[in-house]
Each structure stands twice: as structure tokens, then as C-alpha cells.
């Protein structure tokens, strides 16, 4: 081997790695040059591409139900929450709760016992007017009318419900109310029983006096008895016989004496038979009768005081019965110092707010759909739409509106799940009556006369025909259309762009 050959050998063997890397680089360069002639980047392809031929963008006419919905959120609460207070001013002592404390969730209805205070019931009746006094025989006013109407509402007779007078019939009705709830009627005021007994004795004594006066007057008016009459007649006849004998004897003195005796006998008889002056006896009778009348009036007054009355602290009027107990602020053994409980309507309601614009689209009676916590849907009805109240007063018409809804009948489980929840409420405010022909809003154009129209593709190239339509409800990007000439049908292609 020559010296030159040996040198190349040493060079190759000493730099083998360098030679391998160099060879790979050469091959990669060659491959890149070859591929570069055939591979084009997306950007270059786009720049080199020619624009497509322009054409129509069409969509088919569809049959579908269109509807507009308003979605708001509402809180599930019990309606018309109020604080309950009880009148305790007439107790005469501490107003201590002794029993009948309701549980939260309990229902108060007419003739329910709301609470027991100092051993006495607080009876619930329907009504709006608050209690402000004890009702007893003889008092009159609108609170008496409310009591009578409340008793009538629970089937208890209480007299004329149009009269504002608490009379004996009303007292009997209150007595029946206490019997209904199982409590004795309130005790009569102290001293009333003794007053009745005393008045009864006075009546009895006065009536005895009347009887005696009547007997005296009767005796005075009746004149002499039959015996007295016979006796007086006998004396007159005896005088007549004596006069006749004296005349027969012819003795003047005897005749004169007999004549005088007969005159006296007749005068005595006439006096005995004459009517007597009974003025004194009549006056005595009138006085006795007046005393008896006064005694009877006193007895009536005393007896009226014993008739059943209604203490102010034993009645609670609540409107919109039944009511649900939401909170109880007293316990058995505690002393009442303020409100005793908070109650609300027994039916649950959904209270939501909406903008003035949305509220104008709703009306009372509209159906709604509630999304329950378990993602199920439940029906409801709009029952009230009113301008919302703020701390400063009623907001302007452009502000918020309060929307109240009543759910359809709920199961106990649903009722428990939604109480206090904030629910999504969907209220359909407009909808088509079933399926209608609908096209995208983009397919609707206006003609020179302002008429609505759609451009319908014939299916051959770019040929189209303008069809005048009557536009209906628009919702979800579609609009209801009806061809004026009836030429538009489901599946026809309408132009929405080019």
C-alpha cells in the first residue's frame, strides 16, 4: 500500500463520526429539494386557489311550533307573612304561656287554639279587624259584627249578623264557641253572683208588697159584705115596724121617736152601701208596683252580668285562613312581651321580579313552568303582577315588577324540596297554535310596497321566484310565514344569502 492510501485510511478511521453526520446532512438536503417541488403550504394553496363560482345559500321551509318565553327566577315562600300579637291587658296579671304552643309548620284554621295563656285559650276566628276590647252584653260596634260573622262562618248561631249589638243571642253563640273548643266560658266578674241573689230577694219582697196592696184596694172597692147588707136592711125594717106601731097607738111622742129612728136606720144603710174612696189604696198599689219594676230591672242587670262574654285576650282574628305557623317566639312557661309567632298563608307561592318590558307581556292567569330542584318541571299560574315596592316607596313604571305565581298541586315531597328555594320560572308569553310553516328571519325581505316576501329557489341553477307572505310570530330566529297565494310548502328552499 502506498503512503497516500495509508493517509486516507488514517483520515477516515480517525473521523468516522464526522463523515456519518455529513453524509446524513447531504441526503436530507437532497430530499428537501425534491419534496419542495411537490409539497405546498395551506397558505400558499389558499393564495394560489381560484375563487369558487358564486351561488345561492338556501334552507328548507320547516314545520314547527314557535313560542316566546320569559325566564325569570323566583323564591318559593308561604304567602302573606304576618307577626301575631295577643291582647293581654285584661288579664290582670302576667301573661304566662301555659300550653297549646304550636309547632313550626302547623296549620291554624278557624276555631283552632293558637296558644294557651294563663290557662285560657286564644281562639282563632276569621277576620281582619284587630282585637281592641272585651265584648259583653250591650256593647256595639264593628268588632261585634266581625265576631258574629266569624261565628256564623264556623256554623255557630250568634243572632243578626247585620246588627252591631252584642245581645243575648251573641252571648249564646260565644258560649257555644267555648263548648266547641272544649274550654269553660270565662267566669263572671267578682260579686255578680251575690248581686243576682240580692236582686232576686228584692223582687220577691216587692212582689209581696204588690199583692198586699192589691188585696187592700180590692177590699175597699168591693163595699159591704152580704151580712152587712142584710143587717142594715133589718134595721130599716125594724124602724118601719116601730113607726107603724106608734101610729096605731096614736101616741104623738112615740110616733116622733119611731120616725127619727127609721130615718137614722135608712141613713146608716145608705152610708154602708155607698162606694168607698179608694184613693189611698190605689196610691199604695202604684207605689208597690213601681218598687217591683225597679227590683226586676235590677235583677235583669245582675243576670246580664252573668251572661257569657268574650275577653279581648281570648280571641285572635286572622284573614285568609288557614294559616301556616312559620316561627314561634314563645315557649311554655314564658311571659308574653311582644309577638308570639309569625304565620303565613298555608299555600306556597313563588315570588319573582321582572323588568317592566317583560311584565307588560304577561297577564294574570298565564300558565308557567317551574324547574324544581330535581330538574323536573311543574306547572304554575301567574296570580299577581304589581309594581315592586322599594324602601323608598313604589318604583317607577320603568323599574321592576313583582310577579306572584301559584304552583299546581304539589306532593308533600315536592313541597318540602322547594320551600325556601330559588327556582327558574318560564312563562310562555306567545305561541303558535300548533305547527306552522317557518323560515329563518334572514329569509324574510321587504318588497317595494312594504310587503313581506321570501325568495324561493326553483331548484334549477340560480333561478328563484319572489313569493309574498304574511309574517306571523317570530321566535328563536324563525318567523311564521303563510304564502298569500298558498304556493309555499314544507321543504321548499328559500334563499338566506349568496
ABEGO torsion letter per residue (X at the ends): XBAAAAAAAAAAAAAAAAAAAAAAAAAAAAAAAAAAAABBBAAAAAAABBBBBBBBBBBBBBBBBBBBBBBBBBBBBBBGBBBBBBBAAAAGBBBBBAEGBBBBGBBBBBGBBABBBGGBBBBBBBEABBBABBBBBGBBEAAAAAAAAAAAAAGBBAEBAABABBBAAAAAAAAAAAAAAGBBBBBBBBGAAAAAAAAAAAAAAAAAAAAAAAAAAAAAAAEBBAAAAAAAAAAAAAAAAAAAAAAAAGBAAAAAAAAAAAAAAAAAAAAAABBBBAAAAAAAAAAAAAAAAAAAAAAAAAAAAABBBBBAAABBBBBGOBBBBABBABBBGBBBABBABBBBBABBBBBBBBBAAAAAABBBGBBBBBBBAAGBBBBBBBABBBBBBBAAEBBBAABBBBBBBBBBBBBAAAAAAABGBBBBBBBBABBBBEBBBBBBAAABBBBAAGBBBBBBBAGBEABBBBBBBBBBBBBGGBBBBBBAAGABBBGBBBBAEX
